[in-house]
Amino acid sequence: MKTVYIVVSNTGSVFTRMIGMYTRQPYNHVSISFDEELKVMYSFGRKLPWNPLIGGFVEEGVNKGTYARFPKTTAQVLSLNVSDESYGKLREEIDNFVLNKEKYKYYNFVQDEIKEI
């Protein structure tokens, strides 16, 4: 058995407060990590900590990027024990996302606007 860590968080930014008003949920972001210290986490989020519109698949950590920009972030860390086989498949899937991270984004409309400026 191996352990996977799921982190649910809320930075408290204006953008996340707006999401929270709609969802009425305390957390609006989810990350996954394979290390207990959460030095490396993976999610779909901000590529630039100051811009919530430019995002995609990102590697993040509790002391860098968006988390560093919002030190009052609230979070819960959930641990999940999985079989070695499931852990391997999950790592393989995340590694595939890492290798192809430029394919996963949600900012095409913003990027097109930036090119025109």
N, C-alpha and C positions, 0 to 999 in steps of 0.2 A: 504494500500500500504506500501511496505517496500523497502529499498534501498540496492542494491548490488553494490560493487565496483570492477571494472575491471582495473587492472594495467598492462600497456604495458611498457616494460623497455628494456634497453640496458646497460650492465655493462661497456662496453668499453674494456673488456678483449680481449686477442689475439683470443680466440675461438669465441667470439661474433663478432669481427671484420671480421673474416673469413666468418661467416654466413652472415653478412651484405654485404660482397662483392658479395656473390652468390645471395641473395634475393633482394639486392638494396632497402631494407626497413630500416627505422630508428630504429625500435624496433624488437626484436627477442624473447622476453620472455613474457608470459602472466600469471598473477596471478589473483585470485579472493579473495575478502575479504567481510566480513559481517559487519565490523566496520569501521567507517569513519577515525579513526586514523591509520588504516592499521597495527595494532599491530600483528594480525594474518592473514596471507595470505596463500593460498593453490595453488600449481602448480606442474607441473612435471619439476624438475630441479636438481641441484647439491645436493647430500647428503653431500658431503664434499666440502666446499667453495673453496678449492685450487685444486680440481680435477673435470674437466668438463665431464669426462667419466663415473664417478660413480654417477648415478642419478636414480631418480624415483619420486614417489609422495612424496612431502615434505610440511612441514609447515614452513613458513618463515615470516619474519617481516622486516620493513624498517630499523631497527637498529640492526639486527642480521644476522648471517650466511653470505651468499653471498653478500647481500646488504652492510653489515658492512665491508666486505673485499674490496669492490669496492665503495668507498665513492663518486666517480664522476659519478655514475650511473645516466643516464637520464631516465625520465619516464613521462608518462601521466596517469592520473587517470580519469577514466570514471565512472560516476554514472548511474545506471539503476534502475528505479522504476519498481517494479514487484508486482503482486497481492500477497496477503497473501498465497494463495494456491501454487503459483509458488515458492515463497520464501521457504515455507515448504518443497516442493519436492526437491529443490536445496540443502537445508541444509541436508536433509535426504541422498541425494546422496553423498555429501561431507563427511558427518559423516561415511558413508559406506566406502569411500576411506580411511579415517583416520583409521578406525578399521582394514582395510585390506591392509595397505600401503606397507607391505613387498611383497605383490603379484605384485605390480606395480613397475617395474624397467626396466632400459635399460642398465644394466651393466653385464649381465651374461658372456659375452665373456671376459671382464676384470677380473671379479671375478675368473673365471677358470684359467686365467693366473697367478693371484696373488697366488692362492693355490699351483701352481706348483713351485713357486720361493722358 
